[in-house]
């Protein structure tokens, strides 16, 4: 492009800045070429900026087009360099962003405070620790560390790249800090699991924002430290939906479904409205806790408030209705969901299998493959479980080997468990035992021996019952089911002395059979009761 240029008209600039497609950008480019406006650095900069700001669907092609425009600019301004660095740093090509930055350093343009945030973002994406250190050194040399915006970005970039000590030194040297300064370092500590450092800095923060509280709460949740997260959540002066979602998620991850539902009821009495993320988590908790009525209410709430029942929410609701005994409702919801992912299919396949519709589950599995979805380990666990529950031995064997040979998915202990259960139901106890002996993870095989133990008892194979019980107790010495099933097997064969001996051994070791439990919903609150509870 030549140095001389006609002044661009407001009309073409307005059209360029409101462009919503790559075709619009091409039209604006053609007009600027025809009129000579393209030779204006300002006009060229606006064209490049508009191109890289197009919607996500057109972003790759738009960035490539912008790069071709950029290559034709004789002497790009700092604005154009920054625009292209930002585009590559945020569109999946951070290496190109770093290459552009190196070229910029050898050009007449001078990096400014808008350059470094995206260069550091590229370093973080590439885990380029040494490059991040060099960028930091250059910013210090340029005197830009006195700019709080640049310093905050440097702190977060350095810490995210692993240089937490350097980031803290930079933070400590700041003469003026704002909440962004604290959040930059705290969030980086949280990302790396350095919760002691994050909490210590949080405790010294003069004015904490809701975002800061959420950072620390989410960090505790991520590490499974729910008590610490709950303590902070309780002390939080102003909670938003992110705060509630974080703590509810933490409770669910730890299997505290009833506590999660109780907290959701507390959320309902607050001024914070649940969002799609809240509903997904709470519906999942309802499914695990057997709180069907509350889950149905949440489904109605989602529909009433215009939340689309697709994706993760559809998956959670399919799981809820399947576990609540409403398989037809689950099918209806599955079929009406416009957007399904692999998890939605997995949930439906598992639900059909658990309702005695194993062949239907296998048909769904085949339909899933026909529609182009790639099965994962959970998919195969769902369909193998369906085969197991319904005694479909041949299909189970075929699908197990399909998983290994065709999809190259290594079986976990749960997959082996389904196959052992299938063999056990069919009375093929020797084959089941041989399979267990071949599994690669001996330390996790207790569930397999427990399955074989149950099958051996059902088929009256006392020798294999004793063997399975011994193997189970070798890995889990206090597993009550091994003692109970072995005692029952002896009793079934009228070997009363042996049965009493096993029960006496349980008493001497103070081993108690785990009581069963059930739930009931009263006024929207889920209550759990153990067998033998007194009122």
ABEGO torsion letter per residue (X at the ends): XBABBBBBBAAAAAAAAABABAAAAAAAAAAAAAAGAAABAAAAAAAAAAAAABBAAAAAAAAAAAAAAAAABABBBAAAAAAAAAAAAAAGBAAAAAAAAAAAAABABBBBAAAAAAAAAAAAAAGBAAAAAAAAAAAAAAGAAABAAAAAAAAAAAAAAGBAAAAAAAAAABABBBAAAAAAAAAAAAAAGBAAAAAAAAAABABBBAAAAAAAAAAAAAAGBAAAAAAAAAABABBBAAAAAAAAAAAAAAGBAAAAAAAAAAAAABABBBBAAAAAAAAAAAAAAGBAAAAAAAAAAAAAAGBBBBEAAAAAAAAAAAAAGBAAAAAAAAAABABBBAAAAAAAAAAAAAAGBAAAAAAAAAAAAAAGBBBBAAAAAAAAAAAAAAGBAAAAAAAAAAAAAAAGBBBBAAAAAAAAAAAAAAGBAAAAAAAAAABABAAAAAAAAAAAAAAAAAAGBAAAAAAAAAAAAAABAABAAAAAAAAAAAAAAGBAAAAAAAAAAAAAAGBBBBBBBBBBBBGGBBBBBBBGBBX
